[in-house]
Amino acid sequence: MIKELIVVEGKDDTAAIRRAVEADTIETGGSAINEEIYRRIELAQQRRGVIILTDPDHAGEKLRRLITARVPGCKHAFLNREDALYKDDIGVENASPEAIRHALDNVKTDFNQKESNITWQDLIEAGLIVHPQASKRRLEAGKLLGIGYANGKQFHKRCRMFQISRAEFNQAIEELARRGL
């Protein structure tokens, strides 16, 4: 049983989580999160801890940011887009139990202090921004670092938020080079 409560968007996401692991969930009902749900998440964070596992799409990332801003110290689990895709639908509910377990095994903690020595210049030099293949490189680097896909600004923020070390960053960039990206 996972100690923390897992925050998901809907009941189908809860069903997918329960196929993968034994865990309790809080369903937000989508990205229009209300005050009662925020209070439940805050209480859960105080008592058991919270893991946020939202869809790897724009709405899911927006929801993750809203919760993180309101409830500090949450943990984050990220699904790769291809693991959550069924036809044209992207969502936790489409992920296999193995993909969900992998995401939960690689949870990242949101540190309040924004300490990472990864700079904007590092992202430029690594070809993660201002590069013809920047989006693809961020996608793959996000998988390797376990922080999911994000645009350049959000990728930099996640490197700081999850305190990605210089060694972790360099290892991911070296792996991109080995893959020919």
N, C-alpha and C positions, 0 to 999 in steps of 0.2 A: 504494500500500500504506500502510495506517495503521500508524504506528510502534508505538503502544501496543497492549497486549493488551486485548481487550474482555471484561469479565466479564459472563456471561449465566447464566440459570438452567438451560437444558437444550439438548439437541442440536437441537431444532426451532428454537430461537432462533439457534443457530450457523448453521443452514441459511439462515435469513432474513437474517442479517448477510452471509453470503457471496454471497447474491443481490444485495445492495446495494453492497458494497465488498469490496476485497481486504484481509482482516484476519485475525489469529489471535485465537482466543477461549479463555477458560477457563470451563468449565461447572461450576456449583456443585452441580448435581443437586437444586436446590430450595432452600428456606430452612433446611434442617437441614445447614448447612455444617460439614464436619469439619476437623480439624487439618491434614491433608495439603493440602486445598484452600487453607486460609489460608496455608500455607507457599508454595504455588505463586503465590498472589496477591502475597505479600510479595516474593518473588524477582522476579516480573515488574515490580513497582513500582520496585525498585532498579535493574533493568537496562534496561527499556524504557518504563516508565510503564504506568498502568492507566486504562481508562475503564470505569466501571460503567454498564451499560445493562440495567436490570431491568424487569420488567412494571410498568405503572402501576397497581398494585393494592396492597392492604394488605401482602400477603406480599412483594411486590417491594420496597416501601419499607422493610419490616423488614430484609430482606436487605441493602439499601443501607446502612442505619444500622449493622448489625453489621460489615460490611466496613469502612466509614469509621472506626468506632471502633477497629478492629484495625490497619488499614493507612492511616496518614495520608497526605495529599497526593494522593489519587486524584482523577481527573477524573470528571465526571458528565454523562451524556447522558440526556435525558428525552424520552420519547414522550408525546404527548397521548393520553388515554384513547380518544378516538374513532378515532385512527389505529391503535390496537392492538386494536380490537374486531371480533370476528366472531361473530355471533349473541350468545350469552351468555358467550363466552370472551374474556377480556382477556389479551393476551400479546404479547411481541415477535414471536413467530412469525406473528402475524396482520398485522403492519405491512407496508406496501408498501415496496419498495426506496427510493422517494422519501422516505417518512416517516423511514426509518432514516437515510438520508443527511442529511436536514434535522436530525435529532437530533444526529448526529455532527458536523455543521458548526457546531452551537451548543453545544459542550461547555463546561461550567463547571468551574473549578478549585476544589477544597476548600482554602481557606486555613486554616491552623491558628489564626491570630489571628482572633478574632471581632470584626472591625472593620467596622461599618457604622453609620451614624447613623440608621438606620430604627428607630424606637422602637415599643413596644407601642401607645402613644397614636396614633402615625401610622397604625397598622393600624385602630384604632377610627375615627379621623377619615376614613379612606379607605373605610370601610364593608366592610373585609375581615374584621372580627370584630364581634360584637354588632350585627348588622344582619340584617334579614329575608332579604336576598339575598347574605349574606356568602359562603356556599359557592360560589355561581355566580360572584361577583366574584373570589374567590381562584382559581377555575379559570381564568378569562380572564386575570387578572393574571399567574398562573403561566405561561401560554402566552406572554404578551407579554414577560415577563422571562426566559423560557427556563429556569425552575426547576421546572416541573411543578406538578401539583396537590398541595396539602397542607392539613391542618387548620391552624387559626390558629397554634398553638404551633410546628408544624413550618415553616410559612410564614415566621414571624419568624426562626426559626433559620436557614433557608436564605438569607434576606436578609443575615444576618450572615455565614454560612459562605461565601457566594459574593461577599461585599462589594458588594452592590447599592448603587449610589450614590443619593443623594437625587434627582439629575436623572433617572436611569433609572426610579426609583420614581414620581416625579411624572409623567413621560411616560406610563407605563403607566396610572396613575389617570386622567389626562386622556383617554387613548384609551377607557377604560371609559365616561367621561362622554359622549364623542362617540357611542359605541354605544348610549347610553341605558341603561346598567347602573348 
